[in-house]
Amino acid sequence: MSHETLENLLNETRTFQPSDEFAAVANAQPFIYAQANKDRIAFWEEQAALLQWDRHWDTALDWQPPYAKWFVGGTLNASVNCLDRHVNEGRGERIAFHFEGEPGDTRTITYAQLLTDVKKAANALTELGVKTGDRVAIYMPMIPEAAIAMLACARIGAPHSVVFGGFSAEALLSRIQDADASLVITADGGFRKGSAFALKPAVDEALLGETNVKKVLVVKRTGQEVAWDSDRDIWWHDAIDRASDEHVAASFDSEHPLFILYTSGTTAKPKGIFHTTGGYLTQVAFTHRMVFDLKPETDVFWCTADVGWITGHSYVVYGPLINGATQVMYEGTPDTPHKGRIFEIVEKYGVTILYTAPTLILTWMKWGDEFPLAHNLSSLRLLGSVGEPINPEAWIWYNLIIGGGRCPIVDTWWQTETGAIMISPLPGVTATKPGSAMRPLPGISAKVVDERGNPVEKGHGGYLILDQPWPSMLRGIWGEPDRYKDNYWSKFDGIYFAGDGAKLDDDGAIWLLGRVDDVMNVSGHRISTTEVESALVSHEAVAEAAVVGAADAMTGQGIVAFVILRSGIAHAEGDELIQQLRNHVAKEIGAIAKPRQILVVAELPKTRSGKIMRRLLKDVAENRAVGDSTTLADPNIMKLISAGLRNSTPEE
């Protein structure tokens, strides 16, 4: 048996230094690490002091594992920090959002307009009976009203629970019930893939279940026909139009719940991750300013995430607005009406900072270089990646084709639970390596440990843990304290572990290896799916890959790979390409990681947020009935993959 907690197989030696010009004017300077190390708590107090507090805190941190309270006794209002302070300080005419609807409709919204809309929405919510502490479910397309609804809830102290608009009525119902929401804010529908999709019918269906929802506020986005319950349903425009545009925001305790966001659990019941106010706002504002080097007077920031995910909460709504950023918000899909839509928008608005997911970068690679190259992307000065580990070849492509070789790349690691970025390069400070998140941010303590919780040596892999509390950390799982302790704090006593594996390279840089549940055990070697996927994508024919471990009588588990070929590459006759790919993995990593089976597919099973559902691929690889695929962007994909794998031949 191997004694490695996780094998360290791939070796990446290329490094990219920040340019002297970028480093000279970067928000983060090298001394920031030493400053944070000297006194971590004082460091976070300095960051918190940049927010507008109505009452200063008495104690910076009250830590009683696994429960943290930050800036205890302080009071503030999230919406005031995002909006009022900018207007009061003379920045009201700055553009907050350039909104681009999928059909091509646009809106330009200043900070002053956004504040007026949020004040009116806050008054409308109050008129509908929403009180401080009540939960509000938000089920919306990616339109400005989604952000306005979130900020209006925050303004009156009603925690919001945003449910991604791609989720089913059943998923919506379970989240409404768990949070015991009293109001739902939705839209008739939105635009996606060239046509209107409906949202209101899913709300109607969900509310046939047992809930305490009294009213439903409906934004008219598409104008499609909707069923209407005149006792319950209210048009957003009717409620907002009659509301006053004067609203004095109340001040809430630093630990007042700001939002609940559901993340899928290993069991059927989703986990309601809840975040509070002061610590969360402190860390999202700090990380947004430092990791993206934001210059609010000149930058145009675009995070492509939906507000239904944590990335949209932290880096579309709260972080950027606190920092006075000008942003792009886009409603639709990246290939509507053509595969260059994202690049067209970058050029149109002069986007300077682009933050997106590796799955989209891999999709662009698959479509071909001609789409980005057809647009002027010279406004870009910094690129970011979020969601899962980015493999080195995708990083290099992103750097060269999208960034023109001149943009630092921040490859960020964090989770719904952490609330804000935890591990990332600091542009202008860090010499980056393609595919590595590099090191914990100032004020964050993250380590890679073995089974016994001891830190691993450089060149070894293990479990990624966080051993000191941080301001934006989750405060629990809504209504389930035992599940919170069991899920995150039980593997290592008093230490946070959320299930990711990582390795340290010979320089001590951190490489994320994905969920430890996705680790494959091949003849006693614990091999990360991420490393095998990176090896496959480094072959010129492969655009994207997903790998799972399937039960194998000889080796414990055999590696089964599903690959998408790059645009224009024909599927080689017979097994020639498959054999090439097997040998390529052996050359890159070692014979132990050679896939038992490789299947060329047209698409991979992905959720609407772009996460690959490896669990479903594992079902197919082990000849089981495929599990729940309701959250997939295209549920039919699994039928095609199942049929293909049955007809492919494993290597002996």
N, C-alpha and C positions, 0 to 999 in steps of 0.2 A: 504493500500500500504506500502511496505517496503521502508524505507528511505535510505537504503544502496545503494550506487552507484553500488557496486558489492559485492555479498555475500562472506564471508570468511568461507568456510565450512570444507575443509579438514585440519587436524592438523597433522603436522609431527614434532616429537620431537627428532629423532635420530641425533646426531652430530658426525662428524669425524674430529678429531684434526690432524694437520700435524705432522709428526714424528719429533723428535728433530734433527735427522740426516739431514732430508730434509731442515728444517727451518734454520739450522746453515749456510748452504751454498746457500740459495735461493737468486736469483737476487733481489727480492723485500723484504724489511725489514719493520717492522711495522711503523717506523717513516715516511714512504713515504706519508701516508695520511695527517699527520699534516703539512708536508712540502708543499703539494699541497694546503691545506686549507689556509695556511698563505698567499700565494700569487699565485693564480691560473695561472695568465698570466706569471709570472716569472717562474713558474714550467714548463709550456709548452715551454718557451724560452730555458730552460735548455735541454729539450728533443730535440728541433729543432737544438740546437748547436751540437748535435752528428752526424748530417748529414754533407755532404760536400757542402758548399755554395760557389759560385763564387763571390757573393756580399752579404754582411750581410744586414739584413733587417733594415729599419728605424723605423718602428712601428710594435709592435707585433700583435696588433688586432685593426681593424677598424670595429666596430659593429654598423650597422644601420639596425635594425630589419626590415625584416627578412634576411638581407644580411650581411654576414661576409666576411672580408678579413683578412687572417692571414699572418704574416711575410712580411708585405707590403714593397715593394722595394727590397726585397731579390731576388737573382737569383740562379738557380741551374739546374741540369739535372738529371732526375729520373734514366736513364740508367747508368750514371756515378756512382751514389750512389749504384746501385745494382751490378755493375760489375767492372768498371775501378778501383775504389778505392781498391778493394780486390786484383786485379792483381798488381796494383802499390805498394801495401804494402806487397807483397810477399806471398799472399794466392792463387795465380793462379792455383796451382796444387790441391787445395781442391776440392772435388767432390761437384758440385752444385746439380745434379740430377742423381739418379739411376732410369732410365726409364725401366718400364716393360710393354711390349705390351701384349694385351690379348692372342695372340697366343703363347706367351712365348719368343718372341724376346726381347733382352735387349740392352741398351746403357748406358754407364757411361760417363757423361759429366762434365768436370772440369769447374771452373770459367773462366780459360783462353780460353778454347774452346768455352764456351758460349759467351764470349766477342767477339771472332773472328767471330762467326756466326752472332751475332747481328750487328757488324760493317758492315759485308758484306750485310746483309739484309737492313740496313739503306741506304747503297749506292745503292742497287737495287731499293728501294722505290723512292729514289731521281731521279734515272735514268728514272723511270716510270712516273715522273712528279709530285710526291707527294710533296707538299710544307708545311711549317709550318702553322698550323691552318686547313689544309685539314682533313676531317674525313675519316677513313679507317674502313670498316666493316670486321670482322674476324669471320669465320664460320668454325670451325675446330673440329676434334676429340681431345681427351686429349693426345696430343703428344708434344714433346719438341718444335716443330716448332710453336705451339700456343703461348707459352711463348716468344719465339724468336721474333715472329711477333709483340707482344705487346711491347716488350722492344725496338724493332727497331722503331716503331711508336713514342714511348716516346722519343727516342734519337733525332729524327728530329722535335719533337714538333707537331706531327700530332695526334690529339686525336683519340684513338681507340674505336670502338663500337663492343664488342664481343657479338655475338649472339650464344646461346647454340646450339650445333649440332643436338639436338633432335627436334628443332623447324621446322615448315613447311615452304614451299616456300612463302606462304602469310605472315607469321610472319616475315620472313627475309626481304621481300619486304617493309613492313610497316616501319621497322627499318632503312633500307637503305634510304628510302625516307625521313623519319623524320630527320635523321642526315645529309641528302644530301651527302652521301659518294661518293667519286670519284674512290675508288679502293675497290675490295673485295679480301680477302685472304682466300682460302679454301683448301680442299684436295679432291682427287678423292673419298675417303671414309674413313672409320675407321673400327675397329673390335669391335663387341658387341654381347654378347650372343652366341659366337661360330662361327659367320660368319661375312663376310664383309657387311657393310651397305653403301649406296651411299650418298654423299653430293653434288657433282658437279651438278647432275640433278636438285636439288632444287635451286641452284644458277642460272642455265640456265633458269629455269621456272620463278624465281623471276625477272630476268632481261628482261623478255618480257614486264614487266611493265615500267612505266615512271620513269627513273632514270638518273642521270648524271655520272654513272659508266663508266669509260673509259677502265679499264683493270681489268682482273681477274688473280690472281697469284694462281697456283694450286700445292699443295704438292702431290707427288706420294707416297701414303701410302699403298694402297691395291693392286695396279696394275690392278684394274678392268677397263673394257672398259668405256671410257667417250666420249661424244660428244665434238667436238672441234671447236671453232671459232678462226681461225688463226689471225684475226685482233685484237682480244680482249684477248684471253687466252694465258698465258705464264706459262710454267712449272717452279715451284719454283727452282728446281735444276739448270736449265739453267740460270736463272736470278742471282742466288747466286754464281754459279761457276765462272761466268765471272766478278763478282764484286770484287773490291779491298778490302783487309782486313785492310786497313788504313782508319780511320774515326775520325775526331776531332768533338766531340759533342758540339753543341751550348748550350748556357746557356739561360734558360727561366725564365720569371717572376714567382714568387711564386704562383701567381693566374692564370697562364696559364692553360687552360683546359688539363687534363691528359687523361680522358676517359669519355665516356657516357655509361651508362648501363641501359637497359630498364627493367622496372618492370611492371607487369600487373596492370592496373588501374581498378577502379570499372566500368568505361566505357570501350568500346571496344578498345579505343586508348591507347597503352602502354605509360608509362611515361618515358621520357629520363632523368634519374637522372645523373647530371654531377658533377664530382669531379675535383678539381684543384691539383696543384703539391705540394707546400711546406707543407701546413698543413696536407694534406692527408698522405704524406710520413712520416711526424713526428709522427703521431698517430699510423699508422700501424706498424712502426718499434718499437715504445715504447711498444705497447700492445703485439706484438709478443714476445718481449724480456722478459717482466714481467709476462704476463699471462701464458706463456708456459715455463717460467724459462729457456730459451734457453742457453745452453752451446755449442757455435758453433764448438768448437774443437772436441767435443766428441758425441754430439747428432745426431741422425738421425730422422728428423721430417717428419711426413706424415699427411698432410691434404688431406682427400679423396675427396674434392670437385672438380668439374669441373671448368675450367677457365671461363666458360660461366656464372658463378654466382659471386656475390660479394666476397664470401668466397675464391674462386679461385684467384680473383684479389689481395685481401689483404693478404691472408695467404698461397698462393702458389707462387705468383710472387713477389709482391713488399715487403711485410714485411720480409719474410724469406731471400730473396736475399740481402736486405740492411744489414741484420744482419749476413750475411755470413754463412747461414745454409746449411747443407747437407740434401737433401730431397729425398723422393720417389715420383715418378709420375707413376700412373697406368692407362692404357687406358680403361680397360674393366669393366665388371659387377662382382659383388661380388660372384656370383655362377657359374662362368665359369673357368675351366671346372667342378669345384666341389664347394660345399658350404663352403669349408675351404680356398678358394683362398686368402682372405685378411690375414688370420692368417699365411698362408704359406709365404706370402710376408714379413710380420712382422718378422718372424723367419729368412728368407733368408737374409734380409738386416740389421738385428739387430735394428729394429725401436725402438726408445726410447720414442717418443712422438707421440700419435695418436689422431687426431682431426677429429671427424665424426659426423653424424647426428643421432638424436634419432630414426628416422624411420629405419635406418640400424641396430641400436642396437636392436630394437624391432623385426626386421626380423631375426637377429641372435638368439634371444630368441626363436622365433617360430620354427626355424630349429632344435634347440636342442644344449645342451652343448657339445655333442661329437665332434663337429667340432673345436671349439677353444681348447678343452682339448687335441686334437690329435697333437697340435703343441706347441713348446717351446716358450712361450711369455714372458720369464723372462727378456728380454732386456727392456721391457716397464717400464718407471718410472713416466709417467704422462699421463693422459687421458683427452680429451676435448670433449665437446658436443656443437653443433650449429644447428640452423635452426628453432627449435620450443621448447617449454618447454619439458623437459624430465620428465617423471613421476617417482615417487620415486622408484617403484619396478624395473624399467628398470635401474635406477641409481645404485641400490644395485647389480643387476646382472652384470652390466658393471664393477663395483668395484671388485666384487668377482671373476667372471669367466674370464674376460679379464685382469683385473689389479692384480689378485692374492691377493687382499686385501691390497696391498702395495702402490698403485699409487694414489696421489691426483687427484680429478676430478675437472676440471674447466668447469662449466656449464655457457656458455656465451650468453648474450643477446646483439644483435645489429641488424642493418638492412642495406639493400642496401643504404638507405639514410644516415645512420650515418657513413658509410665508414669503421669504425673500431669498435672493441669491446668497449662497454660502461659500461655494468654491468657484473661483474664476480668475483668469488673468486680470491684472489692472493695466489698461492700455497706457502706453507711455512709460511703464515701469517694467512689465514682465516680458522676457524673451519667451515667446510661445513655441509649443511643439504641436504639430498637427494631430488633433485627436485627444489632447490632454486638457483637463480643466485647471491644471497646474497646482495651485495651492489655495488654502483657505483664505478668505478675505480678512483684512485687519479686524480684530475683535471677535473672530470666530475660531473655535478650537475643534478641528476635525482630525481624526487619526485612522490609520488602517491597522486592524488588530487581528490576532489569530483566534482560534476557538476558545482559548482561555482568557481572552481580553488583553493579551500582551501586545504592545506595538510590534509590527513586523519590521524586519531590516529592509533597507533599500534593495530593490531587485526582487521583492516578494509581494504576494497578494494576500488579501483577506477580506475582513468585513469593514465597511466604512461606518465609523461611529462619531457622534458628537458628544463630547464629555463635559462641556460647560454650557449653561443656559445662554440663549441668545434672545434679543428683544422681540423678534417677529415669530417666535416659536408658537406652535399650536398650544392652546390652553386645555385641550381635552378633546374627546369625542362626545358630541352633544348627547347628554343624557346617559352616557355609558362609561362611567369612570373605571370600571373593572376592565372593560375592553381596551381602554386607553393604556392602562398599565401593562396589560398582557401583550398588546400589539407592538408597543414601542420601547418598553422599559424592562422586559423580563429576561431577555437574553443575557444582558450584562447589567449587574445591579447598579441602579442610579445613573445609567448611561443610555443615551438615545441611540437606538438602532432601527432603521426603517426598512432594512431588507436589501440594500445595495452592496455589491462586491466592488472592490477596487484594488489596484496594485500601485506600489511605489516604484518608479524606475530608478536607475542608478544615480540620478541626480536628486531624487526625492520628490519628483513631480507626481501628482496623483492622476491615475487613469481610471475612469469609471468603467466597470465591467457589467453593468446592468443588474437586474434583480438576482439575488443568490438563488431564488427559486428557479431561475433559468440556467443555472450552472449544470453542466453535463458531467456525469461520472463515467469516464471511458477507461476501462481497465485500471481503475484505481486513481486515474488522473482527473482532477477537477478542472474542467475546461470551460471558460466563459463563452457563451454564445456570441458576445460582442466581438471577441478576437477572431473567431472563425468568420463571422460576417464581414469584418474589416478586410480579412485576407481575400475573401471572394470578390469584394468590391474593388480591390486593388488590381484585379485582372481587367484588361482593357475591354472585354466583352460584357462585363456585368455592371448594371446600373444600380441594382438594389438586391439585397439578400436577407433572408430570415432563416435562422437555424434553430433546430430543436433536438433534444436528446430523446430517442425512442428506445423502449426496452429491447435489449439484445441478449440472447441466451449466452453468447460467448463473452462479450465485453461488459456486460452490465447495462450500458447504454450505447447505442450507435448514433452517429451524427447524421441527421437528415437535413438537407439544405433545399431551400426554395429560392430560385433566383429569377430576376427580371433582367432581360438583356437590354443593352443600350440601343437607342434608336438607330435603325439602319443595319443592325447586325443580324444576319440570318441565322436561324437555328441550324447549326452544322449538321450535315447528314449523319445518321446513325448516332453513335455514342462518342464521336471524336471530341466534341467540345466538352462533354461531361468529363471525359478522361483527362482532358487538359486542365479543367478546373480542379479536379481531385488532386492532380499532381502539383498544381499551383499552390493549393493550401498546404500540402506536405512540404513544399519548398519554403513557404513563408513562415510556417509555424512548426512543422514537424509531422512525421508520419502518423503520430498518435491522433492528430486532429483531422486526418483525411475523412471526408464525409462518406458514409456507407451508401447513401443515395443522394442524388441531386436531381431536382425536377425544375425544368424551365417553365415559368408561369407568366401569364400576362399581367396579373395583379396580385397583390398580397392582401390578406384580410386586415383591414385597418379600421380603427374607430374614427369617428368624425374629427377627432383632434389629431389624427395621424399616427397614433400608437399602433404598432403591429401586435395583433392578438396571437402571440405564440402558443397560448393554451389551446386554441382551436387547431393550429397546425400539428400540435402534439397528438391531439385526438385522432387526426387523420393518419399520422405516421404510425400510430399504434393500433390502427384499424378499429377504433372505437366510434360510436355514434358521436357526431359533432355536437358539442355543448351549445349553450345559449349564444346566438349570434345576432341578437336584436340590436346591439349597439354598433354593429358594423355599418360603414358607409354604404356597402353593397353586399347584402346577405347572400346573394347568389354565387359569390366568388368561391365559397367553400365547396359547392357541388362540383365545380370545374376542377378544383385542386384535388379533391378526393378521387375523381375519375382518372385524372392524370397520374397520380401516384400509384394507383392499382396497376396501371399499364407500364410503369417504369421498372427497371431491373436493378436490384441492389448489387453492389460489388461484393464478391465473396471474400 
